[in-house]
Amino acid sequence: RTRRAVLREVKSDKKPKRFVEIWNQSALEVCLEVTERHSAFYTDDHVATLSFSPAETSLIYMAESNSPIVPTEDDPYKKFRYTPQFGEGIAGKCRPTIFLFCWKNGPGGHVRVLTSLSVTSEALFGQAIFSPRGDVLYATGYEYTSDHRLLGIKHCLNRPSGIWELTPSFLSIDDILSNESKALKCSARKLTSSHLSCRSPRIFSYDGKSTLLWLSHPSGGAHAATSLIYSLDITSQVDARKITAPLVDSVFKPEQGAFPGLYPDPNLSTYPTLQLYKSSAPYLITHSIWGSRTTVLLISTADGTVKDLTPEDGSLYSWKVLNTDGQTRVVCSRSTPISPHELVLGEFSKTGEISWRVLHKPTLPPRLEEELSNIRASVIPIPERYPIETIVIQSAVAPQNESEIRPCITIPHGGPHGTTTTAFNPANVALALEQYTLSLPNYTGSLGFGESTVRALLGNCGTLDVEDCIASTRYLIKLGLSVEGPGKQFVMGGSHGGFLTGHLIGQYPEMFSAAVTRNPVMSAGELSSTDIPDWYFSEFGESYPIYSSPSVVELEQHPHRATKQAPPLMTPEVYTRVYRASPIAYVGSVRASVLLLVGAADLRVAPTQGIEYYHALKQRAREGTRIEMLVFDGESHPLEGVEASRVGWQAARDFFKWAETL
């Protein structure tokens, strides 16, 4: 590929200006201002699109269509109609539109044309790519639930979504110019089953055939679980009936040390396949969570065989595949809990063996390099709770006596179906450099340990995960890595990690002296404004059905398919059960000092969750404890703005420093 596309937004005093740029090598070939044609570009992992046609003469990308602010005769209230949004992380966006940009340079002048695609479906499309012939698009389609919700999609892979085939009426620049309509009409066919949530379509060609690959996930239930890989021959007439068994299936309960199933990012890399041998099908390469690390996996597109490419050198590196050259080379980044990210090149030999070469290491100030050399990291299994383990970051200098053992901060991850990996995290390292021992437990429900571990938490939320975390705390005390007592045990977490923080200080009030919690779930019965209402049912064992529309095959087999089952309501009976499984049920037992960090614009966990917990603690606070709360206007769930990140970390550190004096 010789060209690259840039979607550029330039800030100005009035409103941002937007441009689409096509670069050929180092020269700007085409530039078109699109400010008035649509609103913001999509640049997220779930909807964003940027794909050239095979001939590199046209480009598709995703942008928010302009708001319908002018009333019409058909609908005088159009401006005020409620339209569900994509939710947390994609706030304010609800009308994703595929735009087609075509250009032609010639002696008669330069031709530039931009049009949108109008698809005959209620699905909202993203992640679109051209077929090898350039006459068809394949895309991920997100759908509304039966009660017309758009469930939040960031970090949630179980949404009503599927892979669709989109066929425009035409795609040539001459036909588009002669088209009187502003939008290009497309027919749509859903290829994937209604009980699977699908994403990240990719295409590879080999031996005269073209194959479509995509990632899949069970709809409903846990927000994240084991991903599957499916494939379909799209060389000529596409027949969805040929979608049968997955190329890579889930692993329910892996043997110790064996492949635990696939847990990749929401998207595969742009060019995820390698052609290692001329006489065999390509290989897919991706990174995936495996225990408390991310590893590099090589997957045969012929039979789904999985090979771990991560060097077996005893290091704690977590790896991330960035991209490939489509042939024999792959670029990755890697890091450990105490060493920042390096850029690494992997090259395959003719015999299929890979060698790794570091291309770039960050240059650190000598003082920081010396300080990092004085901390160490390890992964510690928790006895009698396999496969639960915790990542420990601590001083490399062994204490001479119990009084020298530094305070320990337990930091459970969010999700709950996430994982703390051994990748470098500056905020954690900074706390370790402040002479704290950190314990980052991967409790039941974490990814990378098999499907059984994920499903075991459903219906046991607030019990199993809490028990795993307190077991890790107690085991580090038993090992002599930390110690009980005032000012010696702290806990900190956000989202579901905040949920666990509230449980730990409520159920084990004598263990923890201080806690910091960020945008926590404290009362699971309070749905309020969350973009993930299903979480408040599924995680506590209550049914919340999620299905997408039927595929073309399902429609053929069951043309009169029944209406989707409606999502449940929060009844008094359900509320009572989830209340008892929530931290608020234990608020009267809390003895720790607590600092709450709340984002006022959080769409995932309503800010009222933290605020109401703050007031409940204030009413019940014991003498000598501190109950404080910082609220960040304009900040959403991650609290990742520059100021919020800095202030949140500093406030937590200062709070723990004070708590050491107790």
Summary of the structure (lengths in Angstrom):
residues: 662
radius of gyration: 26.1
end to end distance: 62.8
largest distance: 84.6
contacts: 2204
relative contact order: 0.08
helix: 18%
strand: 32%
